[in-house]
């Protein structure tokens, strides 16, 4: 079966933290909600606790999830289906931090299986698209933190103590950062990213004071904080250990440790993309796919496996987001 690339409409979601105008500017559309900081691109994943919210639609109104379920091998390829069935095993977002995000973390696969009956955790990665001002992210603790100490910070909402015990990492456009499940983190104000992650919406809030969310009620995945905080990596990391979370010397956007979860590659004109399900996010310039499928900055496209090798032309720069390869999966 022959299938073609499909352009995806914007899909911004209202959330409890500020952001969204930078996504609208990237896409060239009006900004109508200053609390729509996430655009879920080609999503077959729902928000935690929802049955439909978060799912992406194709231009004809069909949910992408339903289209893939109807023809999984055409969309995903036989090797992928052998491992994952009709599940793309990937969630891609555009994320605009209009304010510093709260300190939080995500469970790993083992925790998610045991406590949430979910195959996936939520390891994620950020490809930095734009920054405003002195942009930073916070990743992991600088020293070992005792369980009672962390629980006390969360109970008192002691943001200053949490941030003071975390690594602050400057970022700039073009950087790629891997965030393993369990690692406490926050994105600073003024950072626009393409985010790749495991296909879940599982977050444990360590901080919520000053945000439009009831963290005591909704910040622990329904497990209670006594259980939820067990997923937090409380170990201290040396500053040089953070370099392992950045892209290596192989030219990829993300370090090799990301491969069991997702893959990201930079795409420019003059290349041909090998067959495989993927999400393409154009971050600069203009160009085209194959015979005249025009692209410009801000466009997002879903590429089915059955589209085959797709030629890219013109002066564009894009990020191609892909599921793990069959050989890399440890799910």
C-alpha positions in Angstrom: 0.0 0.0 0.0 1.3 3.5 -0.9 0.7 6.2 1.7 1.9 9.8 1.7 3.1 12.3 4.3 0.2 14.1 6.0 0.4 17.7 7.3 -0.9 18.0 10.9 -3.0 20.9 12.2 -1.9 22.8 15.4 -3.1 20.9 18.5 -2.4 23.1 21.5 -3.7 22.1 24.9 -4.7 24.2 27.9 -2.5 23.4 30.9 -1.8 24.7 34.4 1.3 26.7 33.5 1.9 29.6 31.2 3.1 29.4 27.6 1.8 29.1 24.1 2.7 32.3 22.3 6.0 31.0 21.1 4.3 27.9 19.6 1.8 30.1 17.8 4.7 32.3 16.5 6.6 29.3 15.3 3.5 28.0 13.5 2.5 31.4 12.1 -1.0 31.4 13.8 -2.7 33.8 16.2 -2.1 33.2 19.9 -5.4 32.9 21.7 -4.5 31.2 25.0 -1.5 32.1 27.2 -1.9 28.8 29.1 -1.6 26.5 26.0 2.1 25.7 26.3 1.9 22.2 24.8 1.1 21.2 21.2 0.7 17.4 21.1 1.9 16.5 17.6 0.6 13.3 16.0 -0.5 12.1 19.4 -2.1 8.7 20.0 -1.8 9.4 23.8 -4.4 10.9 26.1 -3.9 13.2 29.1 -3.8 11.3 32.3 -7.3 10.6 33.5 -9.0 11.4 30.1 -10.3 9.1 27.5 -9.9 11.4 24.4 -8.2 14.7 25.3 -4.8 14.7 23.8 -5.5 12.6 20.7 -4.5 14.1 17.3 -6.9 14.2 14.3 -5.9 13.9 10.7 -7.2 16.6 8.3 -10.3 14.5 7.4 -11.3 14.3 11.1 -10.1 10.7 11.7 -8.2 10.2 14.9 -4.6 9.2 14.1 -5.0 6.5 16.7 -7.9 5.0 14.8 -6.2 5.2 11.5 -3.2 3.4 12.8 -5.3 0.7 14.5 -7.0 0.1 11.1 -3.8 -0.3 9.2 -0.9 -0.8 11.6 1.7 -2.3 9.3 1.2 0.4 6.7 1.6 3.1 9.3 4.2 1.6 11.5 6.0 -1.2 9.5 6.1 -4.9 10.2 9.1 -4.9 12.5 7.6 -2.2 14.7 4.3 -4.0 14.9 6.0 -7.2 15.9 7.3 -5.4 19.0 4.7 -2.8 19.8 1.5 -3.8 18.0 -0.5 -0.8 16.7 1.2 1.5 19.2 3.6 4.1 17.8 5.5 4.0 21.1 6.2 7.8 20.9 4.7 11.1 21.9 6.0 14.3 20.4 5.2 17.8 21.7 6.1 21.4 21.1 6.5 22.9 24.5 6.8 26.7 25.3 7.8 27.5 28.9 6.1 30.9 29.4 7.2 30.6 33.0 9.5 28.3 34.9 7.9 24.9 35.0 7.4 23.4 38.5 9.9 20.8 39.7 8.6 17.4 38.9 9.6 13.9 37.7 8.2 11.0 35.9 8.0 7.3 36.8 10.1 4.7 35.0 8.7 1.6 33.3 9.1 -0.7 36.3 7.2 1.7 38.6 4.5 2.3 36.0 4.0 -1.4 35.5 3.8 -2.1 39.2 1.6 0.8 40.3 -0.2 2.0 37.2 -0.6 -1.1 35.0 1.2 0.8 32.2 3.8 -0.6 29.9 5.6 2.8 29.6 7.2 5.2 32.0 8.1 8.7 30.9 11.6 9.2 29.9 11.8 12.3 27.8 14.2 14.5 25.8 14.3 18.1 24.8 15.6 19.5 21.5 16.0 23.2 22.1 14.4 25.3 19.3 14.5 28.9 20.8 15.5 30.6 24.0 14.7 34.0 25.4 17.2 35.6 27.8 19.5 33.5 30.0 17.7 30.2 29.5 18.4 27.3 31.9 16.9 24.0 32.9 17.2 22.2 36.2 18.3 18.5 36.2 18.8 16.2 39.2 20.2 16.7 42.6 23.7 17.9 43.4 23.8 15.6 46.5 22.0 12.6 47.8 18.6 13.6 49.3 17.0 11.5 52.0 13.4 10.4 51.5 12.2 12.3 54.6 14.0 15.5 53.4 12.3 15.3 50.0 8.9 14.6 51.5 9.4 17.6 53.8 10.2 19.9 50.9 7.1 18.7 49.0 4.8 19.0 52.0 6.1 22.5 52.9 6.3 23.5 49.2 9.9 24.6 49.8 10.8 25.5 46.2 13.9 27.4 47.2 15.4 24.3 48.9 14.6 22.1 46.0 16.0 24.4 43.3 19.1 25.1 45.5 19.8 21.4 45.6 19.5 20.9 41.8 21.9 21.4 38.9 21.2 24.5 36.8 22.2 23.9 33.2 22.3 26.7 30.5 20.8 25.8 27.2 20.8 27.3 23.7 19.1 26.5 20.4 20.3 23.2 18.9 21.0 21.5 22.2 19.6 18.1 22.9 19.0 17.0 26.5 17.9 13.5 27.7 15.8 13.4 30.9 15.7 9.8 32.2 12.6 8.8 34.1 12.8 9.5 37.8 15.2 12.5 37.4 13.7 15.6 39.0 13.7 18.5 36.6 12.2 21.8 35.5 12.4 23.9 32.3 13.2 27.6 32.8 11.1 30.4 31.4 11.7 31.4 27.8 12.6 27.9 26.4 10.8 26.4 23.4 11.5 22.8 22.7 10.6 19.8 20.6 10.0 17.2 23.2 10.2 13.5 22.6 8.9 11.1 25.2 7.4 7.8 26.0 3.7 7.8 25.2 2.3 8.6 28.6 1.2 11.6 30.6 2.6 10.4 34.0 4.0 13.2 36.2 4.6 13.5 39.9 4.6 17.1 41.0 7.2 18.1 43.6 6.2 21.7 43.4 2.9 23.4 42.7 2.7 26.5 44.8 1.9 29.5 42.5 0.7 27.3 39.7 -2.9 26.7 38.6 -3.1 23.2 39.9 -4.1 21.5 43.2 -0.9 19.5 43.6 -2.0 17.9 46.9 -5.0 16.3 45.1 -3.6 15.9 41.6 0.2 15.7 41.9 0.7 12.0 42.8 -1.1 10.1 40.0 -3.8 8.9 42.5 -1.2 6.9 44.4 -0.6 9.3 47.4 2.7 10.9 47.9 4.0 8.2 50.1 4.0 5.9 47.1 4.5 8.4 44.3 7.7 9.8 45.7 9.3 6.4 45.5 9.8 7.0 41.8 12.1 10.0 42.4 15.8 9.5 41.7 17.2 11.1 44.9 20.8 10.4 44.2 23.3 13.2 43.8 25.1 13.7 40.5 28.5 15.3 39.8 28.3 18.2 37.3 30.3 16.3 34.7 27.7 13.5 34.9 25.2 15.8 33.3 27.2 15.8 30.1 26.1 12.2 29.6 22.6 13.6 29.2 23.7 15.8 26.2 24.2 14.7 22.6 27.5 12.8 22.1 30.2 13.2 19.5 28.3 11.0 16.9 26.5 14.0 15.4 23.0 13.0 16.7 20.6 15.3 18.5 20.4 13.0 21.5 22.9 10.8 23.4 22.8 7.1 22.6 21.1 6.3 25.9 17.9 7.8 24.4 17.8 5.1 21.7 15.7 2.5 23.7 13.0 5.2 24.1 13.0 7.3 21.0 15.3 8.7 18.3 15.8 12.3 16.9 17.7 13.4 13.9 18.3 16.8 12.3 17.0 16.9 8.7 18.0 19.4 5.9 17.3 19.7 2.2 19.2 17.3 0.0 18.5 14.2 2.1 16.3 11.2 1.7 14.6 9.8 4.8 14.6 6.1 5.2 11.1 4.4 5.5 9.7 4.5 9.0 6.9 6.1 11.0 8.0 9.5 12.3 6.9 13.0 13.1 8.7 15.8 11.3 8.8 19.3 12.8 10.1 22.1 10.6 12.0 24.6 12.8 13.4 26.9 10.2 13.4 27.8 6.5 11.3 26.4 3.6 11.5 23.4 1.4 9.5 20.4 0.2 9.0 16.6 0.4 9.1 14.5 -2.7 7.1 16.0 -5.6 6.0 19.4 -4.3 4.7 18.8 -0.7 5.6 22.3 0.4 7.0 22.9 3.9 7.8 26.0 5.9 8.8 26.9 9.4 6.3 25.6 12.0 4.9 22.8 9.9 4.4 19.4 11.4 4.0 16.2 9.3 3.4 12.6 10.1 5.3 10.2 7.9 3.8 6.7 7.6 6.1 3.7 7.0 4.3 2.9 3.7 5.3 6.3 2.3 8.7 4.7 1.7 11.9 6.8 1.3 11.0 10.5 1.3 13.2 13.1 -0.4 13.7 16.4 1.3 14.6 19.5 -0.7 15.1 23.2 -0.2 16.5 25.3 2.6 14.6 23.9 5.6 15.8 22.6 8.9 13.6 20.0 10.7 13.7 17.6 13.5 12.6 14.0 12.7 11.2 12.2 15.7 11.1 8.5 15.6 10.1 5.6 17.9 12.9 3.3 19.2 14.2 0.9 16.6 13.2 -2.7 17.1 16.7 -3.6 18.1 16.8 -0.9 20.7 13.6 -1.5 22.5 13.7 -2.8 26.1 10.0 -2.3 26.9 
